[in-house]
Amino acid sequence: MTNKPNQTETYQADVFIAGGGPVGLMLAIGLSRLGKKVVLAERFMPKKNDFEEAQNSFDGRVLALSKGSQTFLEEIGVWQTLKPFTTSIEHIHVSQKGYMGITTLHAEEVDVDALGFSVQSSDLGAVLWTLANQEENIRLLCPAVLESFVESDDAVQITVALNPEQEGQVIYKVSAQLIVGADGTQSKVREILGLEIEEKSYDAFGVLAQIETELHPNGWAYERFTTEGPVALLPMFGHSHKAVLVCSAQQVADIQALSDEEYIALFTAKMGERLGRFVKISPRIVYPLKETYVPQMTKGRAVLMGNASHTQHPVAAQGLNLGIRDIEVFLQGLSECEGLGEQAWLNDYAKSRAPDHEKVMGLTDGLIQIFQHSSPLVGHLRGIGLMAMQAMPGLKRRFSKFAMRGSRA
């Protein structure tokens, strides 16, 4: 049998994006609506009506979008389509197991309709892929793999294999002013650039599930810290919630082996019976928790965004929101640059994002260190801190604004 020869096609673009997760697609849509031509390559083909089984970023998990992220999605024309799939988070209850002290945050305290919104990643993916497909300025290559790229004086020459697992694949030669790595923690763009990545393992796992309660959440989210790790409830549709449980690497195998009834009993022991009893739980997703950071997020005509640049422990629900702020600042700065690959402008962009990255990563890591400390003295001090925040409206307001908007608060 004669092998089918490869076909080669060429394409000109302003920006090439590696990665079709939420950050890559949001960036592509934002660029398109500013008149920029975009080519985006994604390895895994999304399933039209079954995102829950997807291999890509939209695997059915539930994500938390901050108020600031919602405002940005309105600006790029995504929110109107996405809104019916979201649930408002209007109140947040923070406590710790075994010690006194709680803090409650409310949307009305900071004069907004919601502190944030929950959305299933499968719904977010379906909306973003649909909108991106409708944009004349976006060319989506999927399933496609970035193979290589080299810089010339005025462009980046990129090689992409479309349908890489099949005979007669199409090789795309894309010429762009800029290449963006939005291709996750194991970024191919970062690897080709030779940029170092810093990693910190928490020797812990996150266990995600959908759980139902007797009572309706009515916009309430709950986070409860234990010395083994935090647990959280994020409101979804109806009586459903995203349930998060963090456990140590030593515990994860035993927890995975639990029946639904046994897991509900464990979750109840950690969280307490919020909103009545927990009555039903879905199959669980388990993944390792670690922090990664790439100190140099730009090099030549390339820039890293989202998880390709930074990943965080989910305790503060800031990972995706930090990536969205990367996009927002990038798009806002386009009017100030002479060319998308202008080195001075890219360096200024990276410098402007560093304080937000450092604050969020410091906050996230600090919460883990403080709330997982086993000393009773530290536990009582944590309780005093929670009560102090509850009693100081100004402090609560500043914390809420930072959670909603990061360094823009």
Disulfide bonds with the S-S distance in Angstrom:
none
